[in-house]
Amino acid sequence: MSEAKEFDVIIWGATGFTGRLVAEYYLKQYGVNGDLKWAMAGRSQSKLEQVRAELGNNDVPMVVADSHNRKSLDSLVNRTKVICTTVGPYAKYGSELVAACVENGTDYCDLAGEMQWINRMIAAHHQQAQQKGVRIVHCCGFDSIPSDLGVYFLQQQAKQQKGDYCHTVKMRVYGAKGGFSGGTYDSLNNLLIEAQQDAEVRKQLHNPYSLNPEGEQSGQDKGELRSVKYDPDAESWIAPFVMEGINARVVRRSHALAGYPYGKQFQYSEASMTGPGFGGRVKAVINWLVTGALTAGKPGSFYRRQLERFLPKPGEGPSAEEREAGFFNLRFIGLTNDGEKITAKVTGDRDPGYGSTSKMLGEAAACLSLDQASTPDVSGVLTPSVALGDTLLHRLEKNAGLKFTLR
Ligand SMILES: NC(=O)c1ccc[n+]([C@@H]2O[C@H](COP(=O)([O-])OP(=O)(O)OC[C@H]3O[C@@H](n4cnc5c(N)ncnc54)[C@H](OP(=O)(O)O)[C@@H]3O)[C@@H](O)[C@H]2O)c1
């Protein structure tokens, strides 16, 4: 949206664990009253003041809004070109904000990984957002920017170097180190509760194409990896990767929104690599058991209550040292129609979920706000690669510690 607004970006949820990291990143990267005009927003003036004091800069503008009052949200979104929100679980707190953005013509990005809620937003707002020229971009964190832009990058390279797009891309997590926050657990738990209560959500969880446009929700992919196996293309044993559920659906939506450039036969999957031989197989089984333990048991059951005693609470997450020591290293193995293999590598210099995610989200918001002239002319409920493409990729490499290379 191009009309003059008081701010380029408002960070909604700046008092939470991840929102505060986005604010910290903006202060360091863009300062105050610089080229990017931004503000922190939340529902509590005193909490915002506390965060601002901890950031050590009293000039950062603050906005207080009431998330349960639509007028208050309208007035919030009208002050900025872009809303960047970390208020989750999005399925609980996010719907009115998206509606306010679409109706008031404000671009939007978030960290939602909640497939069932994104589906609702697509159904409710995709058409209207297209009519109004608004860009709603979900999944702008570790899920699902590296996957979405990783495939985008690999396919551009395959076209340039091999003359054709890959019919299959396999994302394999070569290495990653990090933790997770109470807010992320809360969002995962809320998805499990909704799936328990609602048959429609369960149906969506079983359809790997559930984020595709209506009438286009089928294809070659059969669903997520559920056990361990040997992957000859990766030359490694592989185990289920917990983010595959959302990342792979985002990649498939990108492909559909782009008009199926890689062909209707295109297949995509994600998994964790654990190495070759007997050692790799043992690691894959351990990896699988740990992933399974996080999602096992019904919400509220004795097992989950015991598990929750050891997990972070809302507002808590990995320490600064843990974020600093974290990283991710992803491989994208592409197979061409000529039987050739091409592999890309995507790396990040902080823990995936918070240190890197806060920079990715911040740059996605900056890109929406400042780079309209160089980003695709599209609108609707979009994915990061479709909305922001190369421009975001270059920003992430320049500012956010990500690297996209061929191996
Ligand atoms: N995709 C990714 O890679 C990724 C990575 C990290 C996080 N996330 C997602 O980001 C979200 C936030 O995670 P987090 O760990 O930062 O959570 P958190 O620390 O619990 O923060 C949640 C924020 O939401 C605010 N909030 C809660 N209810 C609200 C309401 N009714 N109105 C207005 N604000 C409200 C809280 O405000 P108060 O401070 O006033 O309570 C706080 O600022 C989660 O959904 C998580 O899954 C995704």
The ligand as an SDF file (V2000), in Angstrom:
LIG
                    3D

 48 52  0  0  0  0  0  0  0  0999 V2000
    7.2850  -19.9190   12.6680 N   0  0  0  0  0  0  0  0  0  0  0  0
    8.3210  -19.8760   13.4690 C   0  0  0  0  0  0  0  0  0  0  0  0
    9.3910  -20.1950   13.0720 O   0  0  0  0  0  0  0  0  0  0  0  0
    8.0790  -19.3760   14.8700 C   0  0  0  0  0  0  0  0  0  0  0  0
    9.1360  -19.1200   15.7020 C   0  0  0  0  0  0  0  0  0  0  0  0
    8.8950  -18.5630   16.9590 C   0  0  0  0  0  0  0  0  0  0  0  0
    7.5910  -18.3040   17.3560 C   0  0  0  0  0  0  0  0  0  0  0  0
    6.5710  -18.6100   16.5260 N   0  0  0  0  0  0  0  0  0  0  0  0
    5.1780  -18.3180   16.8960 C   0  0  0  0  0  0  0  0  0  0  0  0
    5.0890  -16.9840   17.3510 O   0  0  0  0  0  0  0  0  0  0  0  0
    4.0810  -16.8840   18.3300 C   0  0  0  0  0  0  0  0  0  0  0  0
    4.6250  -16.1880   19.5640 C   0  0  0  0  0  0  0  0  0  0  0  0
    5.5710  -17.0090   20.2060 O   0  0  0  0  0  0  0  0  0  0  0  0
    6.3120  -16.4580   21.5030 P   0  0  0  0  0  0  0  0  0  0  0  0
    7.1350  -17.5470   22.0210 O   0  0  0  0  0  0  0  0  0  0  0  0
    6.9430  -15.1430   21.2170 O   0  0  0  0  0  0  0  0  0  0  0  0
    5.0380  -16.2540   22.4650 O   0  0  0  0  0  0  0  0  0  0  0  0
    4.8920  -15.4060   23.8080 P   0  0  0  0  0  0  0  0  0  0  0  0
    6.2210  -15.1020   24.3970 O   0  0  0  0  0  0  0  0  0  0  0  0
    3.8900  -16.1260   24.6290 O   0  0  0  0  0  0  0  0  0  0  0  0
    4.2900  -14.0070   23.2970 O   0  0  0  0  0  0  0  0  0  0  0  0
    2.9690  -13.8680   22.8920 C   0  0  0  0  0  0  0  0  0  0  0  0
    2.6570  -12.4060   22.7010 C   0  0  0  0  0  0  0  0  0  0  0  0
    1.2650  -12.3300   22.4020 O   0  0  0  0  0  0  0  0  0  0  0  0
    0.6960  -11.3220   23.2250 C   0  0  0  0  0  0  0  0  0  0  0  0
   -0.7220  -11.6130   23.4570 N   0  0  0  0  0  0  0  0  0  0  0  0
   -1.2630  -12.7390   23.9540 C   0  0  0  0  0  0  0  0  0  0  0  0
   -2.6000  -12.6200   23.9980 N   0  0  0  0  0  0  0  0  0  0  0  0
   -2.8900  -11.3940   23.4890 C   0  0  0  0  0  0  0  0  0  0  0  0
   -4.0790  -10.6980   23.2750 C   0  0  0  0  0  0  0  0  0  0  0  0
   -5.2630  -11.2140   23.5730 N   0  0  0  0  0  0  0  0  0  0  0  0
   -3.9890   -9.4570   22.7490 N   0  0  0  0  0  0  0  0  0  0  0  0
   -2.8040   -8.9070   22.4330 C   0  0  0  0  0  0  0  0  0  0  0  0
   -1.6340   -9.5170   22.6240 N   0  0  0  0  0  0  0  0  0  0  0  0
   -1.6910  -10.7510   23.1520 C   0  0  0  0  0  0  0  0  0  0  0  0
    1.4830  -11.3610   24.4970 C   0  0  0  0  0  0  0  0  0  0  0  0
    1.2680  -10.1260   25.1730 O   0  0  0  0  0  0  0  0  0  0  0  0
    1.5540   -9.9300   26.7500 P   0  0  0  0  0  0  0  0  0  0  0  0
    3.0430   -9.7940   26.8520 O   0  0  0  0  0  0  0  0  0  0  0  0
    0.8190   -8.6870   27.0800 O   0  0  0  0  0  0  0  0  0  0  0  0
    1.0540  -11.1550   27.4490 O   0  0  0  0  0  0  0  0  0  0  0  0
    2.8920  -11.5130   23.9220 C   0  0  0  0  0  0  0  0  0  0  0  0
    3.3570  -10.2690   23.4660 O   0  0  0  0  0  0  0  0  0  0  0  0
    3.5750  -18.3020   18.5830 C   0  0  0  0  0  0  0  0  0  0  0  0
    2.3960  -18.4940   17.8530 O   0  0  0  0  0  0  0  0  0  0  0  0
    4.6770  -19.1700   18.0380 C   0  0  0  0  0  0  0  0  0  0  0  0
    4.2210  -20.4200   17.5800 O   0  0  0  0  0  0  0  0  0  0  0  0
    6.7930  -19.1380   15.2980 C   0  0  0  0  0  0  0  0  0  0  0  0
  1  2  1  0
  2  3  2  0
  2  4  1  0
  4  5  1  0
  4 48  2  0
  5  6  2  0
  6  7  1  0
  7  8  2  0
  8  9  1  0
  8 48  1  0
  9 10  1  0
  9 46  1  0
 10 11  1  0
 11 12  1  0
 11 44  1  0
 12 13  1  0
 13 14  1  0
 14 15  2  0
 14 16  1  0
 14 17  1  0
 17 18  1  0
 18 19  2  0
 18 20  1  0
 18 21  1  0
 21 22  1  0
 22 23  1  0
 23 24  1  0
 23 42  1  0
 24 25  1  0
 25 26  1  0
 25 36  1  0
 26 27  1  0
 26 35  1  0
 27 28  2  0
 28 29  1  0
 29 30  1  0
 29 35  2  0
 30 31  1  0
 30 32  2  0
 32 33  1  0
 33 34  2  0
 34 35  1  0
 36 37  1  0
 36 42  1  0
 37 38  1  0
 38 39  2  0
 38 40  1  0
 38 41  1  0
 42 43  1  0
 44 45  1  0
 44 46  1  0
 46 47  1  0
M  CHG  2   8   1  16  -1
M  END
$$$$
